[in-house]
Amino acid sequence: MGTPGTYTVHRCFNARVNERQQLDVLRVFCAADGRHGSALSVVRDPRPYRDPASRRALAGGSGGDTVFVDDPERGVLDLHAPGARLPFAPHALVGAAWLLDLEELNPPAGTVWTRGDGEFTWITVRAAWASPYTLEWYASPAEVDALPVPPPGGTPRYAWAWEDERAGRIRARAFPGAEASGAPGLTAVPEPDGTGTGIEDEAGGGGALLLTDRLGRALNITQGRGSQILTAPGPDGEVEIGGRVRLISQARLLTPVPPPAPVPARRLSVADALRLMT
């Protein structure tokens, strides 16, 4: 759990918005001491980044998922992972809900209701929106911890075991496999033998949604290196998912420079062509 008081958890919507073109960097689904969680960047005023190319360029260098707030009053969001545009990403929506302090968000997947209880920020979503994972049940948390990180490719897997079944406490790890190019919150993990690098999802939230929907009960999940994800099933395939959000930094964005306009080709006269040939 770490040393209490070592990490400070901020309430971002009480912080001063000091630049119109501002990038807020968050960590979502943090542990109680503020560590771990998945990285998220939020652009509150994306007007300089309206074209898809500039958004892809910014998201590609963010080190995690990026949310562009296209309408801060209605919560209209454009979600990007490095190299992919996303209809839905649980940890991105939890982070945006905490940052914007809205009751409703509107990502491409559909309307998302939000709430906060002081420590945790919650969203209500449909489990069917989550990327598919194969749920793998292990006999003990130690077996989950001992799993090697697979290289990119293959079937996305969500490995889990009960820590305390009566209390709903679970140990889990997520391996996105073939979904790695567009999955949120990924961590590159060197293999112990030095043969390569595997991919693990620290705390994206998709596997937690599917597991909650499958088990039909509230869960307290410790995922990855120690991120905490809380869930509760609802009616008609809905799941409420929540966690802590920590503000890491705020920075001013530079206005993207548009590419130069193409120079129209000039048709040469016969005389010009003859001069070039001499």
VMD Tcl script that draws the C-alpha trace (Angstrom):
set ca {
  {0.00 0.00 0.00}
  {3.00 2.32 0.46}
  {3.41 5.08 3.04}
  {0.21 7.07 3.78}
  {0.60 10.74 2.96}
  {3.45 10.25 0.50}
  {1.17 10.92 -2.49}
  {-1.31 13.76 -2.72}
  {-4.54 13.24 -4.67}
  {-5.85 16.52 -6.13}
  {-9.36 17.50 -7.18}
  {-8.71 18.77 -10.67}
  {-11.87 20.78 -11.22}
  {-10.88 22.95 -8.24}
  {-7.56 23.69 -9.93}
  {-7.08 26.88 -11.91}
  {-7.46 26.56 -15.68}
  {-4.58 28.85 -16.56}
  {-4.29 28.35 -20.32}
  {-6.88 28.11 -23.06}
  {-4.86 25.46 -24.87}
  {-4.12 23.25 -21.88}
  {-3.11 19.62 -21.58}
  {-4.08 17.90 -18.31}
  {-2.20 14.67 -17.59}
  {-3.95 12.26 -15.22}
  {-3.61 8.77 -13.81}
  {-6.84 6.81 -13.49}
  {-7.68 3.85 -11.22}
  {-4.90 4.74 -8.79}
  {-4.19 2.79 -5.60}
  {-5.10 4.29 -2.23}
  {-1.63 5.88 -1.94}
  {-1.96 7.56 -5.36}
  {0.39 5.22 -7.22}
  {-0.19 3.18 -10.37}
  {-3.22 3.68 -12.62}
  {-3.25 4.28 -16.37}
  {-2.02 7.47 -17.99}
  {-4.51 9.81 -19.64}
  {-4.11 13.17 -21.38}
  {-7.07 15.54 -21.73}
  {-7.23 18.50 -24.13}
  {-9.99 20.78 -22.81}
  {-9.98 23.16 -25.76}
  {-9.13 21.20 -28.91}
  {-10.09 23.90 -31.44}
  {-6.53 24.11 -32.82}
  {-6.66 20.33 -33.32}
  {-9.81 19.96 -35.40}
  {-8.29 17.99 -38.25}
  {-7.70 14.24 -37.73}
  {-4.01 14.42 -38.62}
  {-3.15 16.89 -35.85}
  {-5.13 14.83 -33.31}
  {-3.36 11.65 -34.32}
  {0.00 13.40 -34.02}
  {-0.75 14.72 -30.53}
  {-2.19 11.40 -29.31}
  {0.75 9.50 -30.74}
  {3.20 11.36 -28.53}
  {1.16 11.46 -25.33}
  {2.34 8.15 -23.85}
  {-1.25 7.01 -23.20}
  {-4.79 7.67 -24.30}
  {-5.89 11.21 -25.16}
  {-9.34 12.79 -24.76}
  {-10.32 15.82 -26.84}
  {-13.23 17.71 -25.22}
  {-15.17 18.87 -28.28}
  {-18.08 20.28 -26.21}
  {-17.36 20.92 -22.50}
  {-21.00 21.69 -21.68}
  {-22.52 18.55 -23.21}
  {-19.50 16.35 -22.54}
  {-18.88 15.45 -26.19}
  {-15.57 13.60 -26.30}
  {-13.23 12.30 -28.99}
  {-11.09 9.41 -27.68}
  {-7.70 8.44 -29.11}
  {-5.08 5.84 -28.32}
  {-1.67 6.09 -30.01}
  {-2.41 4.97 -33.54}
  {-6.18 4.47 -33.16}
  {-9.43 6.36 -32.59}
  {-11.58 4.73 -29.89}
  {-15.37 4.61 -29.51}
  {-15.00 3.73 -25.83}
  {-12.30 3.50 -23.14}
  {-13.38 3.08 -19.49}
  {-10.38 4.69 -17.84}
  {-10.51 7.65 -20.25}
  {-14.15 8.30 -19.34}
  {-13.54 8.00 -15.59}
  {-10.69 10.51 -15.91}
  {-12.76 12.90 -18.03}
  {-15.69 12.65 -15.59}
  {-13.42 13.61 -12.69}
  {-11.78 16.45 -14.60}
  {-14.89 18.03 -16.16}
  {-17.29 17.49 -13.23}
  {-20.25 16.72 -15.51}
  {-23.19 14.40 -14.89}
  {-23.19 13.16 -18.48}
  {-20.50 12.37 -21.04}
  {-20.99 11.61 -24.73}
  {-18.20 9.55 -26.30}
  {-18.80 7.89 -29.69}
  {-20.13 4.69 -28.02}
  {-23.11 6.44 -26.39}
  {-24.30 8.40 -23.35}
  {-22.41 7.78 -20.09}
  {-23.74 8.86 -16.69}
  {-21.24 9.87 -14.02}
  {-21.10 10.55 -10.29}
  {-18.53 11.14 -7.58}
  {-18.50 10.19 -3.91}
  {-15.51 12.22 -2.74}
  {-12.82 9.57 -3.17}
  {-13.99 7.68 -6.25}
  {-15.37 8.79 -9.62}
  {-17.96 6.50 -11.21}
  {-19.38 6.01 -14.71}
  {-22.28 3.80 -15.82}
  {-21.67 2.07 -19.15}
  {-22.63 -1.03 -21.09}
  {-20.37 -4.06 -20.74}
  {-20.94 -4.80 -24.45}
  {-18.95 -1.65 -25.31}
  {-15.74 -3.16 -23.92}
  {-13.16 -4.77 -26.20}
  {-13.39 -8.58 -26.05}
  {-11.23 -10.50 -23.58}
  {-11.02 -14.20 -22.81}
  {-11.65 -14.45 -19.05}
  {-9.20 -16.89 -17.43}
  {-9.96 -17.99 -13.85}
  {-6.95 -19.10 -11.79}
  {-6.91 -20.86 -8.44}
  {-4.89 -18.23 -6.57}
  {-3.51 -14.68 -6.87}
  {-0.01 -16.16 -6.84}
  {-0.76 -17.98 -10.09}
  {-1.93 -14.73 -11.67}
  {1.20 -12.92 -10.47}
  {3.43 -15.64 -11.92}
  {2.02 -15.41 -15.45}
  {4.57 -14.32 -18.07}
  {3.69 -11.26 -20.11}
  {2.94 -12.43 -23.65}
  {4.27 -10.58 -26.69}
  {1.85 -8.49 -28.77}
  {-0.54 -10.58 -30.83}
  {-2.83 -13.45 -30.06}
  {-6.07 -13.49 -28.09}
  {-6.72 -10.73 -25.51}
  {-6.74 -12.37 -22.05}
  {-7.98 -11.23 -18.65}
  {-6.44 -13.41 -15.95}
  {-8.08 -13.30 -12.53}
  {-8.34 -15.07 -9.18}
  {-10.23 -14.54 -5.97}
  {-8.33 -12.87 -3.14}
  {-11.45 -12.97 -0.96}
  {-14.56 -14.31 -2.68}
  {-16.93 -13.39 0.12}
  {-15.72 -9.77 0.03}
  {-15.62 -9.63 -3.77}
  {-11.86 -8.92 -3.86}
  {-10.02 -10.02 -7.01}
  {-6.45 -10.05 -8.30}
  {-6.30 -9.52 -12.07}
  {-3.97 -8.83 -14.98}
  {-4.92 -7.86 -18.54}
  {-3.01 -8.88 -21.67}
  {-4.53 -7.14 -24.72}
  {-2.82 -9.35 -27.32}
  {-3.88 -8.47 -30.85}
  {-5.77 -5.44 -29.50}
  {-2.50 -3.90 -28.29}
  {-2.31 -1.22 -30.99}
  {-5.53 0.41 -29.78}
  {-5.91 -0.63 -26.18}
  {-5.71 1.95 -23.38}
  {-3.13 2.24 -20.64}
  {-0.58 -0.22 -22.00}
  {2.73 -0.97 -20.32}
  {5.71 -2.43 -22.17}
  {7.23 -5.09 -19.92}
  {10.73 -6.51 -20.68}
  {10.87 -10.30 -20.59}
  {13.07 -11.73 -17.79}
  {15.28 -13.58 -20.29}
  {15.79 -10.44 -22.40}
  {14.21 -11.99 -25.50}
  {11.75 -9.16 -26.10}
  {9.02 -6.98 -24.68}
  {5.51 -8.02 -23.73}
  {2.41 -5.86 -23.44}
  {0.24 -5.54 -20.33}
  {-2.74 -3.25 -19.71}
  {-2.20 -1.66 -16.31}
  {-5.74 -0.40 -15.70}
  {-7.83 0.16 -18.82}
  {-11.03 -1.19 -17.23}
  {-12.40 -3.23 -20.15}
  {-11.65 -6.63 -18.65}
  {-13.09 -5.53 -15.31}
  {-16.38 -4.64 -17.03}
  {-16.63 -8.04 -18.71}
  {-15.78 -9.94 -15.52}
  {-18.37 -7.98 -13.51}
  {-21.00 -8.68 -16.12}
  {-20.08 -12.40 -16.11}
  {-20.07 -12.81 -12.30}
  {-23.04 -10.51 -11.71}
  {-21.70 -9.00 -8.49}
  {-19.79 -6.00 -7.18}
  {-16.01 -6.37 -7.34}
  {-12.93 -4.74 -5.84}
  {-10.15 -5.49 -8.32}
  {-6.42 -5.05 -7.87}
  {-4.99 -5.02 -11.38}
  {-1.53 -4.76 -12.88}
  {1.12 -3.42 -10.53}
  {-1.45 -2.35 -7.95}
  {-4.19 -0.25 -9.60}
  {-7.62 -0.41 -7.96}
  {-10.85 -0.75 -9.97}
  {-14.30 -0.92 -8.35}
  {-17.35 -2.23 -10.20}
  {-21.02 -3.04 -9.65}
  {-23.47 -4.66 -12.08}
  {-26.67 -2.91 -13.09}
  {-29.77 -3.83 -15.10}
  {-29.81 -4.72 -18.80}
  {-26.07 -5.23 -19.21}
  {-25.02 -1.99 -17.54}
  {-22.02 -1.85 -15.21}
  {-20.88 0.94 -12.92}
  {-17.10 1.26 -12.78}
  {-15.12 3.65 -10.63}
  {-11.75 4.55 -9.22}
  {-9.45 7.26 -7.98}
  {-8.01 9.88 -10.32}
  {-4.78 11.78 -9.73}
  {-3.66 14.94 -11.51}
  {-0.04 14.53 -12.61}
  {0.67 17.75 -14.50}
  {-0.73 20.60 -16.57}
  {1.03 22.08 -19.58}
  {0.33 24.58 -22.31}
  {-0.10 23.17 -25.79}
  {1.55 24.71 -28.82}
  {-0.70 25.54 -31.75}
  {-0.03 22.99 -34.49}
  {1.63 24.36 -37.61}
  {-0.36 23.48 -40.76}
  {1.56 21.78 -43.56}
  {2.64 24.08 -46.40}
  {0.23 24.40 -49.30}
  {1.27 22.42 -52.36}
  {2.87 24.45 -55.15}
  {0.89 24.05 -58.37}
  {2.83 22.57 -61.25}
  {3.70 25.01 -64.04}
  {3.45 23.89 -67.65}
  {6.71 24.61 -69.47}
  {6.75 26.21 -72.87}
  {8.75 24.65 -75.67}
  {11.37 27.39 -75.32}
  {11.74 26.75 -71.54}
  {12.08 23.01 -72.14}
  {14.82 23.57 -74.74}
  {16.73 25.87 -72.31}
  {16.61 23.21 -69.58}
  {17.98 20.61 -71.94}
  {21.05 22.68 -72.88}
}
mol new
graphics top color blue
foreach p $ca { graphics top sphere $p radius 0.5 }
foreach p [lrange $ca 0 end-1] q [lrange $ca 1 end] { graphics top cylinder $p $q radius 0.2 }
display resetview
